[in-house]
Amino acid sequence: MSLSSIVPPETVIALRRELGSFFGCLRDLAAPATSAVRRVERDYDGDGLLIGAVDPFMIDAALKLMPSRGLRRSARHTQVVPDPTNLHIRTRRSHTDEVCSIAVTLAFALGANPWLCLAGALGHDIGHTPLGHTGEMFLAKKTGRPFRHEVFGLVVTQHIERSGHGLNLTKQTLQAMHRHSRGAKELVVGNLSIEEAIVMFADKIAYLFADYNDIIRLQKGGGWTCLPNDKMAAIDEYNEPINSDSMVRSKSYDQYHTKSSSASL
């Protein structure tokens, strides 16, 4: 398996023919804009001018979460494997971007509310520590209390952002953020709304492929992957060799870009 692949045209045609009847099939379950509920009334919200005039979930996504400090910080947070010298390795923020891409695509395809899916995807990991799940375990061990990023994300957005005033997100966005994580539990939709389920599955789709991709990229570039040799051997068995020339060019670019960025600061 290579790092990049092109789907043959015949496969695209076959999938389009097979899946075409499913487009918009869940539109009757989509969350309407009129269902949105906020903790603070619009006259006391900094974005209150638009509340009631445009889709409330668009306000959550575009005006509240996208410019938030928590989302900006996530660009420096580890996703799975850290390598600050390689700009191709995912961070928590770039992972969030990929979840957003998948969630919005699924929303449009199935007929769900795309703005609510985008808002839930933008905020789903905003409560993560700089060291991700390892940081969760560290804090839980040090404090003797459970620490869950999906819970802390609600604290960040509703009680820490905007100098302690919070973002005043809708209940639906907060639920989509909170309910995306299943840990080691089975992925069951259960009583999730269609938008909550989409964010949950988008997160899993994004990191299952991306984590593998990052590990292979680090391994082929001579980086440290923090995986035991037997695990890397198993991955090697299914991975085709990557053209060494292209890897050298990519690595050289990363090194040059890092030096240039440091010099400009």
N, C-alpha and C positions, 0 to 999 in steps of 0.2 A: 504493500500500500504506500503510495506516495503522499507527500504533504498536501498536494493539490490534485484535483481530479476534474475532468470534464465529462459531464453526462452526455452520452451519445444522443443525437437528435431522435433516433427511433425510440429511445427510452422516454424522452420528454413527451413525444406524441402519444405513446402508450399510456403514460401516467395521466396525461391530460384527458384522454378518452375515458379512462377508468375512474378518475376522481371528479370529473366535471359535474356529475349529478349531485355531489356533496356540497358544492359551493352555495353558501348562504343557508344551509339546511338548519342552522340553529338560531336564525334571526329572531324568532319568536321568544327566545330566552334572553336576548340581549338586555342589559340594564339601560332603561331610558334615562335621559338627562333629568327628568322630573323626579326621579327617585333619590337624588343626591341629598345627603344630610350632613351638615357641619356642626361642630361644637359651638362655634361663635357665630352670631348673626352677621349678615353681610355688612351692616353699617359699621361694625367694629373690626372688619377685616381689611388689611391693606390693599387687597385686590377686589374690594367690594364693589368698585365701579362696574366691573364686568360680571359679577355674580348675578345671575338671573337673566343676563343678556346673551351669554354664549354657553356652550356645553361646560358644565361644572368640572367634568373630568379633564377637559382641555386645560382649565385653569390650574388644576392640581399638577398636571404634567408640565406644561409650558411656562407657567408663571411662578410656581411654587417649588417643584422638585428640581427642574433643570438648572436653575440658578443657585440652588442650595449649597451651603458650605460642605455639608456631609457628602454630597455627590462629588464635589471637587476633591475632597480629601481622599476619596476612594481610588483616585488615580495613582496614589502612592501606596496603596494597600495590596498585599500579595493575594493573588487568586489561588494558585496551588504551588507552583514552583517559581521562586524569585530569581531574577537575573536582570538587575538594573542596567547592565551594559548592552542588553539585547532588546531593542525596541519592538521586536516581534513577539516577545513573550507577553502573555495577557496579564493585565492587572485586574483588580476588582472592578475598576471603571470600564475597561474594555469588555470584560465579561458582561457587565450590565448592558452595554450597548448591543451586544449580540443577543441577549435575552429580549431586549426591546424589539430588535429586528424580527425575531421569530414570533414574539407575542403579537405584534401588530399584523404580521403576515397572516397568522392563524385567525386573528380577529376578522380581518377583511374576508378571508376565505370562508369562514364559518358563519359570518353574520353577527358576530359579537360586537360590543362597543369598543372600537379601537382606541379611543382616548382613555378609557378606563384601563384597558390592558396595558397601554403605554405607561400610565401613571403607576400602576402596580409594579410593572417591570422596573421602572426607574428607581423606585424606592425599596425594592425587595431586599437588597443587600446593604442598605445605607447604615444599618446598625452593626456591621461587621467591624471587628478590631483590625489593626494593621496586619496581624498575622493570621487572619481568617479563622478557620475552625480550630487551629492550634491555639490561637489566642483565646477562643472561647473556653477551651479545656484548661488553659493556664489560669484564667480568671476564676473559673469554677473551683479549681483546686486551692487557689490562694484565699478565696473568700469563704469557701465552704458552702456556697450557694450556687444553684444552677445559673448559667449565663447563656442566653439564647439570642442570637443576632436578630431574629425576626421579632422578638419582643423588644429588644433595645432599640430597634429601628423606629418603633412607635414613640419611644421616649425621645429619641433624637428629633424626630420631625414635629412632634406636638409640644415638647417642653424645652428643647435646647435651641433649635433654630430660631433665627431672628431675635437674638439677644434674650432668649427665654420666653418670648411670646408664642413661639411655635408657628407652624405653617397653616394650621387650621384646615387640614385636609378633610376630604369627605370620608364618611364612615366606610363607603364602598372601597375607596382607595386603600385605606388603612387595613381593611380586611384582606384585600388582595395581597398586600405586602406581608401581612402576618401569616396567612395561610399557605404561602408558597412552599414552606419547608416541611419535609416529612422525615428528615433524618434517615434512619435505617428502616423506617416503616414502609409498607407497601403503598404504591401510588394509587389511591382510590379517590374517585371524584366525590362520592358520597353526597353530602349536603352542600358542596361548594357551588357557587354560582359559575356560570360558563366562563366569565372573565377570570375568576379566581383559579379555575382549573387550567385555563390557558396559560396564565403566568406560571403556575406550578410546573406544567409540562415544558414550557419554553425554557425555564431555568435548567431542568434536567437535560433537555436536548442540547442546550448550549454547552454545559460543562462536560458532559460525557464525551463529546467529540473534541472539544477544545483542550481538555486536560491531556488526553492522549497525544494530540497534536503538539502541545508545548513540550511534553516529555521527549518525544521523538526529535523535535527541533534542538533541544538542549543536548541530547545525546549525540546527534550527528555533528553538532558544533563543538563537541568536546567539553560541554558544560556539566556541572554537577547536578544530578537529578534527584538525589536523596532517596532513591529506590534501591532495594537489595538486588544483588546480581542475578538471582533467579528470576525476579520479576522483569528485569530488563532483558534477560535472555528470552523470556516468553514473548515479550513485545518484538524483539528482533526477529523472531521466527516468522512473524506476519508482516514485517516491514521490508519493502524493497529498498535497495541502495539508492541514495540520493546523489545526483551529479555533484562531484566534489568541487568542480569549478564554480557552480552557482552558489554553493555553500561558502566558499572562500570569499566570493564577491559580497555576499550578504553579511558575513562576519566583518569584513573590512569596512563596509559601509557603516555598520553599527558602531565600530570603534571610532571611525572618523566623526560620525555624528555626535557621539558622546563627548569627544574632545572639543568639537566646535561649540556644542551647547555650553560646556563648562567655561570655555573662554569668553563666551558672550555674557555670562552672568556678572 
